[in-house]
């Protein structure tokens, strides 16, 4: 019975961090020049202090 209980405790201790740290998100929007109101192609968009980012397409959109 002790081995079974230990297995459950280890499973719970392994699962909790996976649930807390395994977060999903998405970035989306449009890049627009303030002065000319034209969409900017190839702009680099990154989430501050992370490695997550993307580039805008020809219409200024990024997924």
C-alpha positions as CSV (number, residue, x, y, z in Angstrom):
1,X,0.0,0.0,0.0
2,X,2.9,2.4,0.7
3,X,4.3,2.0,-2.8
4,X,0.9,2.8,-4.3
5,X,0.6,5.9,-2.2
6,X,4.1,7.0,-3.0
7,X,3.4,6.6,-6.7
8,X,0.3,8.8,-6.4
9,X,2.2,11.5,-4.5
10,X,5.0,11.5,-7.1
11,X,2.4,11.8,-9.9
12,X,0.7,14.7,-8.3
13,X,4.0,16.5,-7.6
14,X,5.0,16.0,-11.2
15,X,1.6,17.1,-12.6
16,X,1.2,20.4,-10.7
17,X,4.2,22.2,-12.2
18,X,3.3,21.0,-15.6
19,X,-0.2,22.5,-15.3
20,X,1.1,25.8,-13.9
21,X,4.0,26.3,-16.3
22,X,2.5,24.8,-19.5
23,X,0.6,28.0,-20.5
24,X,-0.4,28.7,-24.1
25,X,-1.0,32.1,-25.6
26,X,-1.1,33.8,-28.9
27,X,-0.1,37.2,-30.2
28,X,-2.2,38.9,-32.9
29,X,-2.6,42.3,-34.3
30,X,-1.7,44.8,-37.0
31,X,1.2,47.2,-37.3
32,X,0.4,50.6,-38.5
33,X,2.6,53.7,-39.1
34,X,1.4,56.5,-36.9
35,X,2.0,59.3,-39.3
36,X,1.1,57.8,-42.7
37,X,-1.5,55.3,-41.5
38,X,0.1,52.7,-43.8
39,X,0.6,49.1,-42.7
40,X,4.2,48.0,-42.0
41,X,5.4,44.8,-43.7
42,X,8.1,42.8,-42.0
43,X,8.0,44.5,-38.6
44,X,9.3,42.3,-35.8
45,X,6.9,41.8,-32.9
46,X,8.2,40.2,-29.6
47,X,6.7,39.7,-26.2
48,X,8.9,41.6,-23.8
49,X,11.5,39.6,-21.9
50,X,10.6,36.3,-23.8
51,X,11.7,34.6,-26.9
52,X,8.2,34.6,-28.3
53,X,7.6,36.7,-31.4
54,X,6.7,36.9,-35.1
55,X,6.9,39.2,-38.1
56,X,4.1,41.2,-39.8
57,X,3.0,40.2,-43.3
58,X,2.3,42.4,-46.3
59,X,-0.9,43.7,-44.8
60,X,0.7,44.5,-41.5
61,X,-1.0,41.6,-39.7
62,X,0.8,39.2,-37.4
63,X,-0.8,36.0,-36.3
